[in-house]
Amino acid sequence: MLSKKRGKNICASEVSAVGRDGFWLISHDMEFFVPFRNYPAFRHATVEQIYCMEEIAPGQLRWEALDVDIELAALETPEHYPLKFAA
């Protein structure tokens, strides 16, 4: 028995795996590793909370339960987005 061909993926972004040091995110045919040391809001989150992500606008990802937003540009070119505020 052959399965039918899958339909088109309507979700452009998804978390693909969670590990001890961070998680993998696939978005718009690109793959990113999000390390917990750089994004500590995820460090004590449950796996379910990390997987519960939505793309609220093109390039804008949101984890509602954690009150976290990440722009894809910050993952693509992290050197342009310092993680600490400099006065």
C-alpha positions in Angstrom: 0.0 0.0 0.0 1.3 3.4 -0.9 0.7 6.5 1.0 -0.6 9.6 -0.7 1.8 12.5 -1.3 1.9 14.9 1.6 0.3 18.3 1.2 2.1 21.6 1.2 3.7 22.6 4.6 1.8 25.7 5.7 4.2 26.4 8.6 7.3 28.2 7.5 9.0 27.8 10.9 9.2 24.9 13.4 11.4 23.6 16.2 12.9 20.3 15.0 14.7 19.1 18.1 15.6 20.0 21.7 18.8 19.0 23.3 20.7 19.6 26.5 22.4 22.8 25.3 19.7 24.3 23.1 17.3 23.6 20.3 17.2 23.4 16.5 14.9 25.7 14.6 14.0 25.3 10.9 12.7 28.4 9.2 12.3 29.3 5.6 14.6 26.5 4.4 17.3 27.5 6.9 18.4 25.7 10.1 19.5 27.4 13.2 20.8 26.2 16.6 19.5 28.4 19.5 21.9 27.8 22.5 20.4 28.2 26.0 23.5 30.1 27.1 22.6 32.9 24.6 18.9 32.7 25.2 18.5 31.9 28.9 14.7 32.3 28.8 14.5 28.8 27.3 16.9 27.2 29.8 14.2 26.2 32.3 11.3 25.9 29.8 9.6 22.6 29.2 10.1 20.8 25.9 6.4 21.5 25.2 6.9 25.3 25.7 9.9 25.3 23.4 8.0 23.5 20.6 5.0 25.8 21.0 6.2 28.5 18.7 4.5 30.6 16.1 5.6 32.9 13.3 3.6 36.1 14.0 5.0 38.0 11.1 7.6 37.2 8.4 10.9 36.6 10.2 9.3 37.2 13.7 9.0 34.2 16.0 7.0 34.1 19.2 6.9 31.7 22.2 3.7 33.0 23.9 4.0 30.9 27.1 7.6 32.1 27.7 6.9 35.7 26.6 9.9 35.5 24.1 10.2 36.9 20.6 13.2 36.3 18.3 13.8 37.8 14.9 15.3 35.5 12.3 17.8 38.3 11.5 19.2 37.9 15.0 19.9 34.2 14.3 21.2 34.8 10.8 23.6 37.6 11.8 24.0 37.5 15.6 27.0 39.9 15.5 24.5 42.7 14.5 22.3 41.9 17.6 24.3 42.1 20.8 22.6 40.2 23.6 23.5 42.8 26.2 22.6 46.4 26.4 25.6 48.8 26.1 25.1 52.3 27.5 
